[in-house]
Amino acid sequence: MSSAICTLFEGHHHYGVAALTNSLSVQGYRGVVYAAYKGPLPRWADAAREDTASTWPGSRTLEVADGLKITFLPFETKNHFSNCKSALMLRVWDGLARDATAMFCIDPDIVLKTPWPIIEQWLDCGVTLCEDVNSPIPQHHPIRMAWRHYFGQKGFNLSFKDAIYANAGFVGVSVENRAFLTIWQALMEAMAPAIGGLDNSGFNSGEPSLFAPFGNADQDALNATVEAWEGVVSLVGKEGMALTPGTSLMSHAIGKNKPWQWKPLGQILRGWPPRRADKDYWDVANAPIAAQPAGLIRWRQLEIKIASFIGRFYRRY
């Protein structure tokens, strides 16, 4: 199998791209990580070379390890970056990765914890998704009913498949299931008027958020795609993204506070112990990409050990 990986970042999320790539290296992925970005590139990417023969203007490639590269793709758009995932995957597949037999989109706040061959084998089960923390959403929940009503008026037929509500941070599609991305993109475009345009990340109104059909636009459209898609979707539960205790496929630092922003000792004084995602981020922060100073990495790892111990006896929840 020949896989390609996409991610999107801007601002401080470059720290996450470095850690994601480091974790991919550790887990045996060899290929290209296509990183779409806004703004300037980070200092750790200074060695990236311009791809003069590329069909993507302004792209630059960084050699990370033997057989592993990051290709940085300038991605100018007025749309909110979270609403660009399906469009990016399709554009990369149509151009730079036209020979790929599988395409993944992974958020930059994810650290992979599973050998890459297992992730690729998972594609044999269908389109690969992981359950979100806000799952489940039952068949007749007002949100699902609103999706069916809204998209039905746009000419899309949605049929209930599963109560699991998927997280949009990890999406894997084989070439045989590429049409899933086409439907996702079509639903994104159809949803745009309802959220005031794709430059918004979700529906912003005075209605209760519990029943807002597009409160998390890209993710809601993704889950509507699961209902519109006639093929097979392989859903893994919350353990997939380390949202529950136990073995996980990856850890996902959901929420606004990212591991590279989190100060473990300061947080434990407020009653918040380190998350799995915090530990996993700092465990892979040093190599092969060194986006953080070595001294800071060691200090954060020590902080996490101390804060985790304190968290056994003192926490807010």
Phi and psi in degrees as a GROMACS rama.xvg file:
@    title "Ramachandran Plot"
@    xaxis  label "Phi"
@    yaxis  label "Psi"
@TYPE xy
-111.408  105.324  SER-2
-103.206  150.734  SER-3
-127.179  147.684  ALA-4
-122.226  134.986  ILE-5
-114.189  149.721  CYS-6
-150.265  164.352  THR-7
-132.953  141.157  LEU-8
-153.566  158  PHE-9
-153.205  154.913  GLU-10
60.8083  -139.575  GLY-11
-68.1095  -9.30846  HIS-12
-67.6266  -5.29936  HIS-13
-62.6028  -27.9561  HIS-14
-61.495  -37.2482  TYR-15
-68.8323  -37.7726  GLY-16
-60.5387  -42.1401  VAL-17
-61.697  -46.8429  ALA-18
-68.0687  -40.1457  ALA-19
-57.5969  -46.9229  LEU-20
-65.0819  -39.8667  THR-21
-60.3853  -42.2763  ASN-22
-67.8797  -35.9462  SER-23
-63.2254  -39.3492  LEU-24
-62.5703  -45.6664  SER-25
-61.4509  -38.1406  VAL-26
-87.0955  4.07554  GLN-27
95.868  9.08712  GLY-28
-71.161  132.48  TYR-29
-131.293  120.625  ARG-30
161.032  -149.967  GLY-31
-115.99  136.079  VAL-32
-101.263  114.597  VAL-33
-90.9139  108.292  TYR-34
-107.145  102.179  ALA-35
-78.4823  139.555  ALA-36
-146.938  158.558  TYR-37
-117.366  150.118  LYS-38
81.6192  -166.129  GLY-39
-76.2676  154.815  PRO-40
-76.7584  152.986  LEU-41
-72.1342  163.453  PRO-42
-61.7495  -33.5155  ARG-43
-68.4889  -9.69649  TRP-44
-100.943  13.0708  ALA-45
-57.9071  -29.6592  ASP-46
-81.3563  -1.82614  ALA-47
-64.2676  135.023  ALA-48
-102.325  143.42  ARG-49
-66.0659  135.93  GLU-50
-91.4508  86.9289  ASP-51
-64.9674  -27.0009  THR-52
-96.9457  4.771  ALA-53
-73.619  150.419  SER-54
-83.0584  -3.56274  THR-55
-106.632  106.001  TRP-56
-57.2208  132.178  PRO-57
83.0498  2.09169  GLY-58
-69.1308  148.791  SER-59
-137.255  145.762  ARG-60
-121.638  133.943  THR-61
-111.945  124.971  LEU-62
-78.0221  115.193  GLU-63
-93.3114  -47.0833  VAL-64
-157.105  175.231  ALA-65
-59.114  112.39  ASP-66
85.8027  2.04319  GLY-67
-124.488  126.418  LEU-68
-133.77  154.759  LYS-69
-113.778  126.465  ILE-70
-106.441  115.625  THR-71
-85.9139  126.916  PHE-72
-117.323  109.144  LEU-73
-57.7363  129.14  PRO-74
-132.475  85.2533  PHE-75
-84.001  120.43  GLU-76
-155.477  150.444  THR-77
-84.9888  -13.1542  LYS-78
-73.9834  150.714  ASN-79
-60.7572  136.827  HIS-80
-58.3821  -34.0587  PHE-81
-65.8186  -18.0358  SER-82
-92.254  8.86715  ASN-83
-108.637  5.0966  CYS-84
-64.109  -52.2864  LYS-85
-64.9172  -38.5134  SER-86
-63.7978  -41.7068  ALA-87
-64.4314  -46.8639  LEU-88
-59.0621  -44.3116  MET-89
-67.2517  -40.9443  LEU-90
-65.92  -42.7293  ARG-91
-65.1829  -41.2808  VAL-92
-66.2818  -33.3434  TRP-93
-76.1146  -18.8749  ASP-94
-124.105  -88.333  GLY-95
-63.7034  -31.4517  LEU-96
-118.925  42.4739  ALA-97
-64.1286  -21.5522  ARG-98
-93.7442  0.128755  ASP-99
-67.0744  141.544  ALA-100
-99.1376  -3.35012  THR-101
-153.501  147.36  ALA-102
-132.931  133.25  MET-103
-122.886  147.557  PHE-104
-123.81  122.436  CYS-105
-127.516  127.677  ILE-106
-64.7337  150.49  ASP-107
-75.5706  0.405074  PRO-108
-104.75  25.0297  ASP-109
-113.1  141.208  ILE-110
-119.944  123.466  VAL-111
-76.6096  136.399  LEU-112
-120.018  5.42892  LYS-113
-124.482  138.959  THR-114
-51.7952  135.262  PRO-115
-57.2087  -38.6216  TRP-116
-56.5322  -32.2597  PRO-117
-69.1931  -38.7721  ILE-118
-61.5144  -42.9497  ILE-119
-66.7143  -37.8595  GLU-120
-63.704  -31.8823  GLN-121
-57.4035  -32.2429  TRP-122
-61.4986  -21.4412  LEU-123
-63.3966  -19.0396  ASP-124
-88.2675  -13.0118  CYS-125
133.462  -165.47  GLY-126
-64.9  130.283  VAL-127
-99.5523  126.15  THR-128
-141.676  158.232  LEU-129
-119.622  148.901  CYS-130
-69.4443  142.433  GLU-131
-89.6557  161.713  ASP-132
-64.9248  -25.8799  VAL-133
-89.4283  11.003  ASN-134
-85.5016  154.572  SER-135
-90.6405  165.861  PRO-136
-125.412  104.917  ILE-137
-63.1619  169.292  PRO-138
-54.9584  -42.9013  GLN-139
-105.902  20.13  HIS-140
-62.0257  143.701  HIS-141
-53.991  -30.647  PRO-142
-66.8468  -48.673  ILE-143
-64.5877  -38.321  ARG-144
-63.7211  -37.8197  MET-145
-67.0331  -39.0095  ALA-146
-58.8229  -48.272  TRP-147
-63.6964  -39.6197  ARG-148
-67.3695  -48.7557  HIS-149
-64.6299  -52.5186  TYR-150
-71.8043  -27.1558  PHE-151
-60.707  -38.6604  GLY-152
-67.3671  -20.8818  GLN-153
-93.6675  2.20643  LYS-154
95.6548  12.3089  GLY-155
-107.752  134.023  PHE-156
-99.801  114.005  ASN-157
-102.1  133.907  LEU-158
-129.013  127.323  SER-159
-57.8929  134.673  PHE-160
-117.077  -47.8184  LYS-161
-159.026  147.634  ASP-162
-74.5961  -15.3845  ALA-163
-62.8566  132.834  ILE-164
-103.519  118.108  TYR-165
-84.5151  149.741  ALA-166
-87.835  137.678  ASN-167
-85.6592  6.43594  ALA-168
-74.9438  -17.8966  GLY-169
-141.634  118.841  PHE-170
-135.04  127.242  VAL-171
-124.517  133.262  GLY-172
-138.558  128.459  VAL-173
-81.28  163.819  SER-174
-61.982  -29.2848  VAL-175
-67.1893  -25.8575  GLU-176
-107.416  19.5713  ASN-177
-55.6773  -30.3824  ARG-178
-59.2068  -22.9597  ALA-179
-57.2542  -41.7269  PHE-180
-67.3023  -37.0621  LEU-181
-62.7534  -41.2613  THR-182
-68.0398  -43.0012  ILE-183
-56.9064  -45.9499  TRP-184
-64.6027  -39.5571  GLN-185
-63.8732  -39.5656  ALA-186
-69.7355  -36.0206  LEU-187
-58.1425  -47.0078  MET-188
-67.0502  -37.2829  GLU-189
-69.3276  -30.4234  ALA-190
-76.4376  -23.9192  MET-191
-48.7386  -47.3967  ALA-192
-61.1984  -29.8528  PRO-193
-73.0306  -21.9405  ALA-194
-111.833  10.3113  ILE-195
79.1498  23.5592  GLY-196
105.343  154.89  GLY-197
-75.3327  0.421229  LEU-198
-77.5764  -7.92343  ASP-199
-101.099  146.696  ASN-200
-87.1036  -10.6511  SER-201
-176.066  174.691  GLY-202
-69.9119  126.829  PHE-203
-119.713  98.6581  ASN-204
-150.399  -175.04  SER-205
-86.9638  0.526608  GLY-206
-73.1839  153.268  GLU-207
-57.1503  131.864  PRO-208
-64.9407  -24.4737  SER-209
-58.6782  -34.6121  LEU-210
-109.104  6.36668  PHE-211
-66.1131  120.251  ALA-212
-71.3982  -22.6702  PRO-213
-130.97  46.4779  PHE-214
-68.5746  -24.3575  GLY-215
-133.102  86.093  ASN-216
-52.6263  -57.2605  ALA-217
-63.6299  -36.199  ASP-218
-73.4975  -39.7393  GLN-219
-65.0048  -41.7931  ASP-220
-65.0766  -36.1532  ALA-221
-61.4682  -45.696  LEU-222
-71.0395  -30.4315  ASN-223
-67.0328  -33.9743  ALA-224
-63.5183  -37.2838  THR-225
-56.7726  -37.5187  VAL-226
-78.3166  -29.9472  GLU-227
-83.0328  -23.8618  ALA-228
-75.7893  133.276  TRP-229
-90.9711  -7.5916  GLU-230
-87.4641  -166.529  GLY-231
-98.0934  134.965  VAL-232
-116.339  128.63  VAL-233
-100.37  106.054  SER-234
-99.9712  126.703  LEU-235
-102.99  145.039  VAL-236
-69.8838  -169.502  GLY-237
-63.2568  -20.3569  LYS-238
-64.8208  -21.8663  GLU-239
-58.3908  -40.0082  GLY-240
-106.595  20.4928  MET-241
60.4725  35.4772  ALA-242
-87.8067  -5.33996  LEU-243
-133.585  160.165  THR-244
-63.8356  155.371  PRO-245
112.003  -170.682  GLY-246
-66.5569  142.661  THR-247
-136.421  161.227  SER-248
-81.2721  -32.4675  LEU-249
-159.872  166.848  MET-250
-117.406  137.442  SER-251
-123.437  118.262  HIS-252
-83.3428  74.9937  ALA-253
-69.5627  157.787  ILE-254
95.2718  177.724  GLY-255
-78.3263  -32.7029  LYS-256
-83.207  111.076  ASN-257
-94.0855  156.243  LYS-258
-55.7603  -34.9488  PRO-259
-74.9247  -11.0293  TRP-260
-99.9467  -19.9834  GLN-261
-80.6625  129.137  TRP-262
-107.084  103.579  LYS-263
-54.5214  -43.7127  PRO-264
-68.843  -38.2046  LEU-265
-64.5379  -38.2171  GLY-266
-72.4783  -36.6335  GLN-267
-69.2407  -28.543  ILE-268
-65.6587  -23.0297  LEU-269
-92.5096  1.30796  ARG-270
93.267  12.4003  GLY-271
-111.577  105.144  TRP-272
-72.8577  163.577  PRO-273
-61.078  144.346  PRO-274
-89.2745  162.728  ARG-275
-56.5123  -39.9667  ARG-276
-64.0076  -32.5645  ALA-277
-65.6482  -47.7739  ASP-278
-61.6542  -45.7543  LYS-279
-65.2186  -36.7279  ASP-280
-61.3571  -51.1158  TYR-281
-70.8033  -22.4587  TRP-282
-68.1774  -25.5489  ASP-283
-116.518  14.7439  VAL-284
-77.7119  -11.0645  ALA-285
-95.9478  -26.7764  ASN-286
-160.445  151.973  ALA-287
-76.1583  -16.1997  PRO-288
-95.6943  124.264  ILE-289
-101.873  82.4811  ALA-290
-83.7422  -17.7865  ALA-291
-117.173  148.914  GLN-292
-61.2118  142.166  PRO-293
-58.2771  -38.9971  ALA-294
-64.4791  -39.0119  GLY-295
-67.1162  -38.7162  LEU-296
-60.555  -47.4365  ILE-297
-62.8997  -40.4271  ARG-298
-66.0693  -43.7611  TRP-299
-64.6219  -39.0278  ARG-300
-63.3295  -39.0605  GLN-301
-67.31  -43.6947  LEU-302
-56.8001  -42.8637  GLU-303
-62.82  -40.7962  ILE-304
-63.1077  -45.0515  LYS-305
-66.1486  -46.827  ILE-306
-65.3688  -35.4539  ALA-307
-65.2969  -39.1704  SER-308
-64.7132  -46.9001  PHE-309
-61.6357  -36.1169  ILE-310
-64.9698  -15.7465  GLY-311
-66.9986  -26.2202  ARG-312
-115.582  -20.1443  PHE-313
-140.235  114.831  TYR-314
-156.808  159.193  ARG-315
-75.7278  -24.3347  ARG-316
